[in-house]
Amino acid sequence: MPEFTLLAFSSAVEALRMANAAIGYDVYTWKVVAPQGDEVQSSCGVQIHCDSSVAALRRSVNASIRDSTIIVCGGLNIQIHSDRATESWLRECKQSGCMIGSLCTGAYILGQAKLLGERRCVIHWENAASFGEQFHDASVRAALFEIDNGIATCAGGMAAFDMMLYLIQQEHGEEIVAAICERAIVDRIRNPGDRQRSILTSHVNRQNQVVTTLIERMQESLTDPIPVKDILSGIGLTRRQVERIFQQELHISPAKYYMKLRLERARLLLHQTNTPIVDIAMASGFSSASHFSKAYRDFYGHSPHRARKGAGIRKNEPDGFTPSRRKGTP
């Protein structure tokens, strides 16, 4: 798709190329297809030559397509790049027995094509909130990749390499995948269920494991927040001990970190959807739009309305937590 992520695309194709090299002959071949054909530009500006357009492939569909896997590579602004012809073609391919997959935000196109249903699926974490709000039936996971009933989806980036190696391993075994890893200078395939986002970057010890567990509980309850005391239950530490660990590791209290996660979710929904602000407030666990607006302003320094309009907001401002830059943040 236009504005596709080059890293995800190249990671997937290179896995196939190195599989051929490891096996000794061309087991895999591939074609690059775009809705309009010709060339398609990636999100970083690099253009890729296409072998065909969707329309041309639809005209030449034959029985051999049953042996194919169709993988949609998405990237930026995926909502504006979907089109009915592509969605119809994907449905036709699925009905013909093809395996269907996606990289990065490509799962959005599969959702639009009504191919996900209640299947487990994955999309890049930045788009997970808006994706979940639009495709209620899909079971969105925070994993690197998922394969469910003929549909393979992954988070993009290097996770594309992991998913492709997993599929190659199913067909050709661990020895071939080990040879690919040697060529790619990687030590292993990450597990499908590994997290997309690393919660902590410091070395793992008992305290960090406590923080990781608590943050996972917070992330699982952003739309329906639970009291912090309930989040801390079963940890085996007092609230004061947990408060001290959070301060040591993240320089913030558990309650404020929980609020930060909810506001980050709201910010993504504001930027990626046209959902009314009152609905975004509810989807982020706030009881009213006024409560949400005050919390958002205290944290980001501007209102949700201003965030949506983009007035006076630095485009390069990171999503991460930078306590020294925003008035009112801890």
C-alpha positions as CSV (number, residue, x, y, z in Angstrom):
1,M,0.0,0.0,0.0
2,P,1.2,3.6,-0.5
3,E,3.4,4.9,2.3
4,F,4.2,1.3,3.3
5,T,6.9,0.6,5.9
6,L,10.1,-0.2,4.0
7,L,11.7,-2.1,7.0
8,A,8.7,-4.5,7.3
9,F,8.6,-5.1,3.5
10,S,12.4,-5.7,3.1
11,S,12.5,-7.9,6.2
12,A,9.8,-10.2,4.8
13,V,11.3,-10.4,1.3
14,E,14.8,-10.9,2.6
15,A,13.6,-13.8,4.7
16,L,12.4,-15.6,1.5
17,R,15.6,-14.8,-0.4
18,M,17.8,-16.2,2.3
19,A,15.5,-19.3,2.6
20,N,16.2,-19.9,-1.1
21,A,19.9,-19.5,-0.5
22,A,19.9,-21.9,2.5
23,I,17.9,-24.5,0.7
24,G,19.9,-24.3,-2.4
25,Y,17.3,-23.5,-5.0
26,D,14.3,-21.2,-5.5
27,V,11.6,-22.6,-3.3
28,Y,10.0,-19.2,-3.0
29,T,9.2,-16.6,-5.6
30,W,7.4,-13.3,-5.2
31,K,5.7,-10.5,-7.0
32,V,5.3,-6.9,-5.8
33,V,1.8,-5.6,-6.3
34,A,0.3,-2.2,-5.6
35,P,-3.3,-1.0,-6.1
36,Q,-2.3,1.0,-9.2
37,G,0.9,-0.9,-10.2
38,D,3.9,1.0,-11.6
39,E,5.8,2.3,-8.6
40,V,4.8,2.8,-5.0
41,Q,6.4,5.1,-2.5
42,S,7.3,4.0,1.0
43,S,6.9,6.1,4.1
44,C,10.6,7.0,4.0
45,G,10.3,8.2,0.4
46,V,12.0,5.2,-1.3
47,Q,10.1,4.0,-4.3
48,I,9.7,0.3,-5.2
49,H,9.0,-1.0,-8.7
50,C,5.9,-3.1,-8.9
51,D,5.4,-6.2,-11.0
52,S,1.7,-5.8,-11.4
53,S,-1.4,-3.9,-10.3
54,V,-4.3,-5.4,-8.4
55,A,-6.6,-4.9,-11.5
56,A,-4.2,-6.9,-13.7
57,L,-3.9,-9.7,-11.2
58,R,-7.7,-9.9,-10.9
59,R,-8.0,-10.3,-14.7
60,S,-5.5,-13.1,-14.8
61,V,-6.6,-15.1,-11.8
62,N,-6.2,-18.8,-12.3
63,A,-5.9,-22.0,-10.3
64,S,-2.2,-21.4,-9.5
65,I,-3.2,-18.6,-7.1
66,R,-4.2,-21.3,-4.6
67,D,-0.6,-22.0,-3.9
68,S,0.1,-18.3,-3.2
69,T,0.2,-16.3,0.0
70,I,-1.0,-12.7,-0.3
71,I,0.6,-10.4,2.2
72,V,-0.5,-6.8,2.6
73,C,2.2,-4.4,3.6
74,G,0.9,-1.2,5.2
75,G,2.5,1.8,6.8
76,L,1.4,5.4,7.4
77,N,-2.1,6.8,6.8
78,I,-3.4,3.4,6.0
79,Q,-7.0,4.6,6.5
80,I,-6.9,6.7,3.3
81,H,-5.2,4.1,1.1
82,S,-7.8,1.3,1.3
83,D,-9.9,0.8,-1.8
84,R,-12.8,-1.5,-2.7
85,A,-11.0,-3.2,-5.6
86,T,-8.1,-4.3,-3.3
87,E,-10.6,-5.5,-0.7
88,S,-12.6,-7.5,-3.2
89,W,-9.4,-9.0,-4.6
90,L,-8.3,-10.1,-1.1
91,R,-11.7,-11.8,-0.5
92,E,-11.4,-13.6,-3.9
93,C,-8.0,-14.8,-3.0
94,K,-9.1,-16.1,0.4
95,Q,-12.1,-17.9,-1.2
96,S,-9.6,-19.5,-3.7
97,G,-7.7,-21.0,-0.8
98,C,-4.8,-18.5,-0.4
99,M,-3.2,-17.8,2.9
100,I,-3.6,-14.1,3.6
101,G,-1.3,-12.0,5.7
102,S,-0.3,-8.5,6.7
103,L,2.7,-6.5,7.8
104,C,2.6,-3.4,10.1
105,T,-0.8,-1.6,9.5
106,G,-1.8,-4.0,6.7
107,A,-4.3,-5.6,9.1
108,Y,-6.5,-2.5,8.6
109,I,-6.9,-3.5,5.0
110,L,-7.8,-7.1,6.0
111,G,-10.4,-5.6,8.5
112,Q,-11.9,-3.5,5.7
113,A,-12.1,-6.6,3.5
114,K,-14.0,-8.3,6.3
115,L,-11.4,-11.1,6.5
116,L,-10.7,-10.9,10.2
117,G,-14.0,-11.7,11.8
118,E,-13.3,-12.9,15.4
119,R,-9.7,-14.1,14.5
120,R,-6.7,-13.2,16.6
121,C,-4.7,-10.5,14.9
122,V,-1.9,-8.0,15.3
123,I,-1.2,-4.5,14.2
124,H,1.5,-2.0,15.1
125,W,1.0,-0.8,18.6
126,E,0.6,2.8,17.6
127,N,-2.6,1.8,15.6
128,A,-4.0,-0.8,18.0
129,A,-6.3,1.6,19.8
130,S,-8.0,3.0,16.7
131,F,-8.0,-0.4,15.1
132,G,-9.8,-1.9,18.0
133,E,-12.4,0.9,18.1
134,Q,-13.2,0.3,14.4
135,F,-13.1,-3.5,14.2
136,H,-14.9,-4.7,17.3
137,D,-15.1,-8.3,16.2
138,A,-11.3,-8.8,15.7
139,S,-9.3,-10.1,18.7
140,V,-6.4,-7.6,18.7
141,R,-3.3,-8.8,20.5
142,A,-0.2,-7.0,21.6
143,A,2.0,-9.7,20.3
144,L,4.6,-9.7,17.5
145,F,2.6,-11.8,15.1
146,E,-0.5,-14.1,15.1
147,I,-1.6,-16.9,12.8
148,D,-5.2,-17.8,13.0
149,N,-7.2,-19.9,10.6
150,G,-5.3,-19.0,7.4
151,I,-4.7,-15.3,8.4
152,A,-1.2,-14.2,9.4
153,T,-0.7,-10.7,10.8
154,C,2.3,-9.1,12.3
155,A,3.3,-5.8,14.0
156,G,5.7,-4.8,11.2
157,G,9.3,-3.7,11.6
158,M,11.6,-6.7,12.4
159,A,8.5,-8.7,13.5
160,A,8.0,-9.3,9.8
161,F,11.3,-11.2,9.7
162,D,10.1,-13.2,12.8
163,M,6.8,-14.1,11.2
164,M,8.3,-15.1,7.9
165,L,10.9,-17.3,9.5
166,Y,8.1,-18.9,11.6
167,L,6.2,-19.8,8.4
168,I,9.4,-21.0,6.7
169,Q,10.1,-23.2,9.7
170,Q,6.7,-24.8,9.3
171,E,7.5,-25.9,5.8
172,H,11.3,-26.6,5.9
173,G,12.3,-27.1,9.5
174,E,14.5,-25.6,12.1
175,E,17.8,-26.4,10.3
176,I,16.9,-24.1,7.4
177,V,15.8,-21.3,9.8
178,A,19.0,-21.6,11.7
179,A,20.9,-21.2,8.5
180,I,18.9,-18.1,7.6
181,C,19.5,-16.6,11.1
182,E,23.3,-17.1,10.6
183,R,23.1,-15.2,7.3
184,A,21.0,-12.5,8.8
185,I,23.2,-12.3,11.9
186,V,20.4,-12.8,14.3
187,D,20.4,-15.2,17.2
188,R,16.8,-16.5,17.2
189,I,13.3,-16.2,16.0
190,R,11.3,-14.3,18.6
191,N,8.2,-16.0,19.9
192,P,4.8,-15.0,18.4
193,G,3.6,-13.8,21.8
194,D,6.6,-11.7,22.7
195,R,5.6,-8.1,23.4
196,Q,5.8,-5.4,20.8
197,R,6.9,-2.7,23.2
198,S,9.7,-3.2,25.8
199,I,8.3,-1.9,29.1
200,L,11.7,-1.5,30.7
201,T,15.2,-1.0,29.1
202,S,17.2,-1.7,32.3
203,H,18.5,-5.1,33.3
204,V,15.9,-7.5,34.5
205,N,15.8,-8.2,38.2
206,R,13.1,-9.0,40.8
207,Q,12.0,-5.3,41.1
208,N,11.7,-4.9,37.3
209,Q,9.6,-8.0,37.1
210,V,7.2,-6.5,39.6
211,V,7.0,-3.3,37.5
212,T,6.5,-5.3,34.3
213,T,3.7,-7.4,35.7
214,L,1.9,-4.3,37.1
215,I,2.2,-2.4,33.8
216,E,0.8,-5.3,31.9
217,R,-2.2,-5.3,34.2
218,M,-2.6,-1.6,33.6
219,Q,-2.4,-2.0,29.8
220,E,-5.1,-4.7,29.9
221,S,-7.6,-2.4,31.6
222,L,-7.2,1.0,29.9
223,T,-10.8,1.3,28.8
224,D,-12.2,0.1,32.1
225,P,-9.7,1.2,34.8
226,I,-9.6,-0.7,38.1
227,P,-8.4,0.7,41.5
228,V,-4.6,0.7,41.9
229,K,-5.0,-1.4,45.0
230,D,-6.6,-4.1,42.9
231,I,-3.8,-3.9,40.4
232,L,-1.3,-4.4,43.2
233,S,-3.1,-7.5,44.6
234,G,-1.1,-10.7,44.6
235,I,2.3,-9.1,44.1
236,G,3.4,-10.0,47.6
237,L,4.6,-6.4,48.4
238,T,3.0,-3.6,50.3
239,R,1.8,-0.5,48.4
240,R,4.6,1.5,49.9
241,Q,7.2,-1.0,48.6
242,V,5.6,-0.9,45.1
243,E,5.6,2.9,45.2
244,R,9.3,2.9,46.0
245,I,10.1,0.5,43.2
246,F,8.2,2.6,40.6
247,Q,10.0,5.7,41.8
248,Q,13.4,3.9,41.4
249,E,12.6,2.5,38.0
250,L,10.3,5.0,36.3
251,H,10.5,8.1,38.6
252,I,6.7,8.1,38.8
253,S,4.0,6.6,41.1
254,P,1.9,3.7,39.9
255,A,-1.3,5.8,39.8
256,K,0.3,8.5,37.7
257,Y,1.9,5.9,35.3
258,Y,-1.6,4.3,34.9
259,M,-3.0,7.7,34.0
260,K,-0.1,8.3,31.5
261,L,-1.0,5.0,29.7
262,R,-4.7,6.0,29.4
263,L,-3.8,9.5,28.1
264,E,-1.4,8.0,25.6
265,R,-4.2,5.8,24.3
266,A,-6.5,8.8,24.0
267,R,-3.8,10.8,22.2
268,L,-3.5,8.1,19.5
269,L,-7.3,8.0,19.1
270,L,-7.4,11.8,18.7
271,H,-4.7,11.7,16.0
272,Q,-5.9,8.6,14.1
273,T,-9.7,8.8,14.2
274,N,-12.6,11.1,13.9
275,T,-14.2,9.6,17.0
276,P,-16.0,12.3,19.1
277,I,-13.9,13.4,22.0
278,V,-16.6,12.3,24.5
279,D,-16.4,8.8,23.1
280,I,-12.6,8.9,23.2
281,A,-12.9,9.9,26.9
282,M,-15.1,6.9,27.6
283,A,-12.7,4.6,25.6
284,S,-9.8,5.7,27.7
285,G,-11.6,5.1,31.0
286,F,-12.8,8.6,31.9
287,S,-16.3,9.2,33.3
288,S,-16.8,12.5,31.5
289,A,-15.4,14.7,28.8
290,S,-14.6,17.4,31.3
291,H,-12.5,15.1,33.5
292,F,-10.7,13.8,30.4
293,S,-10.0,17.3,29.1
294,K,-8.5,18.5,32.4
295,A,-6.3,15.4,32.7
296,Y,-5.2,15.7,29.1
297,R,-4.4,19.4,29.5
298,D,-2.4,18.8,32.7
299,F,-0.3,16.1,31.1
300,Y,0.2,17.4,27.5
301,G,-0.1,21.2,28.1
302,H,-3.0,21.6,25.6
303,S,-6.6,20.5,25.2
304,P,-7.8,17.4,23.3
305,H,-9.5,19.8,20.8
306,R,-6.2,21.5,20.1
307,A,-4.5,18.2,19.8
308,R,-6.9,17.1,17.1
309,K,-6.6,20.4,15.2
310,G,-2.8,20.2,15.5
311,A,-2.5,23.9,16.3
312,G,0.8,24.8,17.8
313,I,1.9,21.3,18.5
314,R,5.4,20.2,17.5
315,K,5.3,17.5,14.9
316,N,8.5,15.9,16.1
317,E,7.3,15.7,19.7
318,P,7.9,12.1,20.8
319,D,5.1,9.9,22.2
320,G,7.3,8.9,25.2
321,F,7.1,10.3,28.7
322,T,9.4,13.3,29.2
323,P,8.7,14.8,32.6
324,S,10.9,17.8,32.3
325,R,9.2,19.2,29.3
326,R,5.5,19.5,30.1
327,K,4.0,21.7,32.8
328,G,1.9,19.7,35.1
329,T,3.5,16.3,34.5
330,P,5.1,14.4,37.4
